[in-house]
Amino acid sequence: MSSDEVLRAAMTLPLLDRVTPAEALWASSDEGVPISDGDEQDAVAQAQRRGAELSSGQTTGRSHEPMMDAARRVLDRDSAMTLRDSRLWIQLSLLCVLMFLAGGAWAAGMETVKIAPDGKGFILHPSGDRYIPWGHNYASVDIMERLANNPARVEREFIEMKAAGTTVARIHPELPRILAGADKADPKSLDQLRKLLKIAEISGIHLKITGLACYQIKDRLAWYDSMDEQDRWKTQEFFWETIARTCADSPAVFAYDLVNEPGAAGKRSDGWYMGRMGEVEFCQRLSLDPGERNGDDIFREWTKRMVAAIRKQDQTHLITMGMLPFPGAYKACAEQLDFVSPHLYPKTGKVHEEIKLLKQFDWGKPIVIGETFPLQCGADDERDFLLKSRDFAHGWMGHWPDESPATLAELKKTGKATIHNAIWLSWVDLFKEIGPQMTGETSR
């Protein structure tokens, strides 16, 4: 029985019945109680039997964080072996059962993120505890598609991210799936977004929600791309009002990220999109008819309108923008943002240059590096960059792989990993390795 099948079977159980097997399972993992040597169905039955002990009051359940600590210990113990050959794989499979409980029984304690009183970083409200965004871009081109076609995968991958130490995930809801017209949203997609909020709440991972994603060329909307600037901006305002209305009440929202890596203006012959990589384009222009306006004028006007659209529906959550590594282009729009979010990819042997570039985004507001990755360097340079950036940045996000870390580790162990696989695994390993340093007291 596969992990996905175990998860689907577990999710058909009555809600309270989901809790007890999960609690019993993780109680077993720390207390040294033998786990079944049989298949995963046997493990479910055994966990249910132990669940009866919990229900009777003979055994005390544990809260969300201790259980997640147990999950991390299992992952760490299992990293050196083939998961399928380990009895602990049973526990990892059933971690999916552990997390997705009714109405977020454990999510009740999730807090809203705010700017720290001194303007240097973030705190949780109402506790006042320090919050450090440490995570990944997740499902960058197809999050809504995944939620529609394979929600169990999304649930499982949030669990994997949390077990690796993730506190934030940057998501990119596809505009062509959110909008059914210039002023009409698709209700099914909004339901899927609500489900994602619940997944985030239960897993304890905050979301950085990036807007206006039209990355996949095949999915673009002709009616949207044929609009003139003002009609397009109105549609974008509607998009953000819709997203903010849907998300306003969820503590899982870390921030709204207005758009990914925008350019202020271009010619109509250039089209709205740029930065092509294969069949996707991750960047877009805000205007094709700048007239007498310069880039600062366009950024100020557009940012003001998008922020106002969000604030009509949500006065609480933070707002930022994903920025290319050109600080001079974005300083004008940063005036209206709660924090700035540059995308920085260090190059081999040039970490010092990337740190100098990072410092140029210091405009008196917190800095969260919204994208970084060992794309143009190795893991050692990426580690050096991240650790040195702590003097200036207050949060960091890499990229979570489409293949599970366990699969990547197995490919490496069997000698079947490609260079592509190895790069992804190097990021996950680095993320887990330095996570305590990045989120500990030595971070700014």
C-alpha positions in Angstrom: 0.0 0.0 0.0 1.6 3.3 -1.1 1.9 6.4 1.1 -0.7 8.2 -1.0 -3.1 5.2 -0.5 -2.5 5.2 3.2 -3.2 9.0 3.3 -6.4 8.6 1.3 -7.6 5.8 3.5 -6.8 7.8 6.6 -8.6 10.9 5.4 -11.9 8.9 5.0 -11.9 8.1 8.7 -14.1 10.2 11.0 -12.1 13.1 12.2 -11.6 11.9 15.8 -10.5 8.6 14.5 -7.7 10.3 12.5 -6.3 11.8 15.7 -5.8 8.7 17.8 -3.8 6.6 15.4 -1.5 9.5 14.7 -0.9 10.4 18.3 -0.4 6.7 19.2 2.1 6.3 16.3 4.2 9.2 17.4 4.0 8.3 21.0 5.4 4.9 19.9 8.2 6.5 17.9 9.7 8.3 20.9 8.9 5.7 23.6 10.6 2.8 21.9 7.4 0.8 21.5 7.9 -1.7 18.7 6.4 -0.8 15.3 4.9 -3.6 13.2 7.3 -5.3 10.8 4.4 -5.8 8.4 3.0 -3.6 5.8 1.5 -0.1 6.4 -2.0 -1.5 6.9 -0.8 -3.5 9.8 0.8 -0.3 11.2 -2.6 1.5 10.9 -4.3 -1.3 12.8 -1.6 -1.2 15.5 -1.8 2.5 15.8 -5.5 2.3 16.1 -5.2 -0.2 19.0 -2.8 2.1 20.7 -5.2 5.0 20.0 -7.7 3.2 22.2 -5.3 3.6 25.0 -5.1 7.4 24.4 -8.9 7.6 24.3 -9.2 5.7 27.6 -6.9 8.3 29.3 -4.2 5.7 30.0 -1.8 7.5 27.6 -1.5 11.2 27.2 -1.3 12.7 23.7 1.2 15.3 22.7 0.9 18.8 21.2 1.8 19.8 17.6 5.4 21.0 18.2 6.6 17.9 20.2 5.1 15.7 17.5 6.9 17.7 14.8 10.1 17.3 16.7 9.5 13.6 16.7 9.0 13.7 13.0 12.3 15.6 12.5 14.1 13.0 14.6 12.7 10.2 12.5 13.8 12.0 9.3 17.3 12.5 10.7 17.6 8.9 11.8 16.3 7.7 8.5 18.5 9.8 6.3 21.3 7.3 6.1 19.1 4.4 5.0 16.6 3.4 2.3 13.2 4.6 3.6 11.4 1.6 2.1 13.7 -0.8 4.0 13.1 0.9 7.3 10.3 0.3 9.7 10.4 4.0 10.3 8.9 4.5 6.8 5.7 3.3 8.3 5.8 6.3 10.7 6.7 8.7 7.9 3.8 7.5 5.8 1.4 8.0 8.6 2.7 11.5 9.4 0.1 12.6 6.9 -2.6 11.2 9.2 -1.0 13.1 12.1 -1.2 16.5 10.5 -4.6 16.8 8.8 -7.1 17.0 11.6 -10.5 18.6 11.8 -10.7 22.3 11.8 -7.1 22.7 12.7 -7.2 21.4 16.3 -3.5 22.2 16.5 -3.8 25.2 14.2 -5.6 27.1 16.9 -2.3 28.3 18.2 -1.0 29.7 14.9 -0.3 33.4 15.3 -0.3 36.3 12.9 3.1 37.8 11.7 3.7 41.5 12.3 6.7 43.8 11.9 8.8 43.9 15.1 8.4 47.2 17.1 12.0 48.1 16.3 11.5 47.5 12.6 14.1 44.8 12.5 12.5 41.6 11.6 9.2 40.1 12.6 7.2 38.9 15.6 4.2 36.8 16.2 1.0 38.3 17.5 -0.2 38.2 20.2 2.7 36.3 21.9 5.4 38.7 20.8 7.7 35.8 20.0 10.3 36.3 17.3 9.5 35.0 13.9 12.1 34.2 11.2 10.9 33.3 7.7 13.0 30.3 6.7 11.6 28.3 3.8 11.0 27.7 0.2 9.2 28.7 -3.0 6.8 25.8 -3.4 5.0 24.6 -6.6 5.9 27.8 -8.3 4.1 27.2 -11.6 1.2 24.9 -10.7 0.0 25.2 -7.1 -3.7 25.5 -8.0 -3.4 22.6 -10.4 -1.9 20.4 -7.7 -4.6 21.3 -5.3 -7.2 20.4 -7.9 -5.7 17.2 -9.0 -3.7 15.8 -6.1 -4.3 17.6 -2.8 -2.8 14.6 -0.9 0.5 15.5 -2.5 0.3 19.0 -1.3 -0.5 17.9 2.2 2.3 15.4 2.2 4.8 17.9 0.9 3.9 20.5 3.5 4.5 17.9 6.1 7.9 17.1 4.6 8.8 20.8 4.5 7.8 21.3 8.1 9.8 18.3 9.2 12.8 19.9 7.5 12.4 23.0 9.6 10.4 25.2 7.2 8.5 28.2 8.7 7.3 29.8 5.5 6.4 28.7 1.9 6.1 31.1 -1.0 3.2 30.1 -3.3 2.1 31.5 -6.6 -1.6 31.0 -7.3 -2.1 30.9 -11.0 -4.2 33.9 -12.2 -5.7 32.0 -15.1 -7.2 29.6 -12.5 -8.3 32.2 -10.0 -10.1 34.5 -12.5 -13.0 33.5 -14.7 -13.3 37.0 -16.1 -12.2 40.6 -15.6 -14.4 40.9 -12.5 -15.3 37.3 -11.8 -13.5 34.7 -9.7 -13.7 30.9 -10.1 -15.4 29.6 -6.9 -13.8 26.2 -7.1 -10.3 27.7 -7.2 -11.1 29.9 -4.2 -12.2 26.7 -2.4 -8.9 25.2 -3.2 -7.1 28.3 -1.9 -9.0 28.0 1.3 -7.9 24.3 1.5 -4.3 25.5 1.1 -4.8 27.9 4.0 -6.0 25.1 6.1 -3.1 22.9 5.1 -0.7 25.7 6.1 -2.5 26.3 9.4 -2.4 22.7 10.4 1.2 22.2 9.3 2.3 25.4 11.0 3.9 26.9 7.9 3.1 30.6 7.0 2.4 31.5 3.4 3.9 34.3 1.3 1.2 34.6 -1.4 2.6 35.9 -4.7 0.0 37.4 -7.1 -0.7 37.7 -10.8 1.2 34.5 -11.7 0.8 33.8 -15.4 4.0 31.9 -15.8 2.9 29.0 -18.0 2.6 30.3 -21.5 0.1 27.6 -22.5 -2.4 28.7 -19.8 -2.5 32.4 -20.5 -5.8 34.3 -21.0 -6.1 36.1 -24.3 -8.8 38.4 -23.0 -6.5 39.5 -20.1 -3.4 40.0 -22.3 -5.3 42.0 -24.9 -6.4 44.6 -22.3 -4.9 48.1 -22.2 -3.0 49.2 -19.2 -5.8 50.7 -17.1 -8.2 47.8 -17.7 -5.4 45.3 -16.9 -4.7 47.2 -13.7 -8.4 47.1 -12.7 -8.4 43.4 -13.2 -5.3 43.1 -11.1 -7.0 45.1 -8.4 -9.9 42.7 -8.6 -7.5 39.8 -8.3 -6.0 41.2 -5.1 -9.3 42.1 -3.6 -10.4 38.5 -4.2 -7.3 37.0 -2.7 -7.3 39.3 0.3 -11.0 38.7 1.0 -10.4 34.9 0.9 -7.3 35.0 3.1 -8.0 37.8 5.5 -9.1 35.7 8.4 -6.3 33.1 8.2 -3.3 33.4 10.6 -1.4 31.4 8.0 -0.8 34.4 5.8 2.7 35.8 6.3 2.4 38.3 3.5 1.0 39.2 0.1 3.7 39.4 -2.5 2.2 41.8 -5.1 3.9 40.3 -8.2 7.0 38.4 -9.1 10.0 40.4 -10.5 8.1 43.1 -12.4 9.5 45.5 -14.9 8.0 49.0 -14.9 7.5 49.4 -18.7 8.2 48.2 -22.2 7.0 48.7 -25.7 3.7 47.1 -26.9 5.8 45.1 -29.3 7.6 43.6 -26.3 4.5 42.2 -24.8 3.6 41.9 -21.1 5.9 39.1 -20.2 9.7 38.6 -20.1 12.4 36.3 -18.7 11.5 33.2 -20.7 12.8 29.8 -19.4 11.5 27.1 -21.6 7.7 27.2 -21.6 7.4 29.6 -18.7 8.1 33.3 -18.2 8.4 34.4 -14.6 8.5 38.2 -15.1 6.0 40.7 -16.4 5.8 44.4 -17.3 3.4 46.8 -15.6 3.0 49.2 -18.5 3.3 49.1 -22.3 2.2 52.7 -22.7 4.4 54.7 -20.2 3.9 58.0 -21.9 5.7 60.7 -19.9 6.0 58.6 -16.8 9.3 57.1 -15.7 9.8 53.8 -14.0 9.5 55.3 -10.5 6.1 57.0 -11.5 4.7 53.7 -12.8 5.9 51.7 -9.8 4.5 54.2 -7.3 1.1 54.4 -9.0 0.7 50.7 -9.6 1.9 49.7 -6.1 -0.4 52.2 -4.5 -3.4 50.8 -6.3 -2.6 47.2 -5.5 -2.0 47.9 -1.8 -5.3 49.8 -1.6 -7.1 46.9 -3.2 -5.7 44.5 -0.5 -6.4 46.9 2.3 -10.1 47.1 1.4 -10.4 43.5 2.5 -7.4 42.9 4.8 -5.9 45.5 7.1 -3.8 43.0 9.0 -1.4 41.0 6.9 1.9 42.3 5.5 2.6 43.4 1.9 5.8 43.1 -0.2 7.0 42.5 -3.7 9.4 40.0 -5.3 12.3 42.0 -6.7 15.0 41.4 -9.3 18.5 42.2 -8.1 18.3 45.8 -9.3 17.7 47.9 -6.1 17.6 51.2 -8.0 14.5 50.0 -9.9 12.4 49.2 -6.9 13.1 51.8 -4.2 10.1 53.9 -5.3 7.6 51.1 -4.8 9.3 50.0 -1.5 7.9 53.2 0.1 4.5 51.5 0.3 5.6 48.0 1.3 5.9 46.6 4.8 9.2 44.9 3.9 11.4 44.3 0.8 12.0 41.0 -0.8 14.9 40.8 -3.3 15.9 37.7 -5.2 19.6 36.9 -4.9 21.5 34.0 -6.4 25.2 34.1 -5.4 27.8 33.2 -8.0 30.8 30.9 -7.5 33.6 32.8 -5.7 31.6 36.0 -5.6 29.7 35.9 -2.3 31.1 39.2 -1.2 29.6 40.9 -4.3 26.2 39.4 -3.5 26.4 40.7 0.1 27.2 44.1 -1.2 24.1 43.9 -3.5 22.0 42.8 -0.6 23.1 45.8 1.5 21.7 48.1 -1.3 18.2 46.9 -0.4 18.5 48.3 3.1 15.9 51.0 3.0 15.0 51.0 6.7 12.6 48.1 6.4 13.0 44.4 7.1 14.6 42.3 4.2 13.4 38.9 3.3 15.4 37.2 0.5 12.5 35.8 -1.5 14.5 33.6 -3.7 18.0 32.1 -3.4 19.5 28.7 -4.4 22.8 27.1 -5.4 22.0 27.8 -9.0 25.1 29.6 -10.0 27.4 28.3 -7.3 27.9 25.2 -5.1 26.5 24.5 -1.7 29.6 25.9 0.0 29.2 29.3 -1.5 25.4 29.3 -0.9 26.1 28.4 2.8 28.6 31.3 3.0 26.2 33.7 1.5 23.3 32.7 3.8 25.4 32.9 6.9 26.9 36.2 6.1 23.6 37.7 5.0 22.3 37.4 8.6 23.8 40.8 9.3 21.3 42.4 6.9 18.4 40.1 6.1 15.6 38.8 8.3 14.3 35.9 6.3 15.2 33.5 3.4 13.5 31.3 0.9 15.0 28.8 -1.4 13.1 26.3 -3.7 11.5 23.0 -2.6 12.1 20.2 -5.1 9.2 18.5 -7.0 10.6 15.1 -6.1 10.6 14.2 -2.4 13.9 14.5 -0.5 13.6 10.8 0.3 13.4 10.0 -3.4 16.4 12.2 -4.2 18.4 10.6 -1.4 17.6 7.1 -2.7 18.7 8.1 -6.2 22.0 9.4 -4.8 22.5 6.3 -2.8 21.9 4.0 -5.7 24.1 6.1 -8.1 21.1 7.1 -10.3 21.0 10.8 -9.4 21.4 13.2 -12.2 23.3 16.5 -11.8 19.8 18.1 -11.5 18.8 15.7 -8.7 22.1 16.4 -6.9 21.6 20.2 -7.0 18.2 19.9 -5.5 19.3 17.5 -2.8 22.3 19.8 -2.0 19.8 22.6 -1.2 17.6 20.4 1.0 20.6 19.1 2.9 22.0 22.6 3.3 18.6 23.9 4.5 18.4 21.3 7.2 22.1 21.7 8.1 22.1 25.4 8.8 18.5 25.9 9.7 19.3 26.2 13.5 21.9 28.9 12.7 19.6 30.8 10.4 16.7 30.8 12.9 18.7 30.9 16.1 19.7 33.8 18.3 22.7 34.6 16.1 20.3 35.7 13.3 19.4 39.4 13.1 
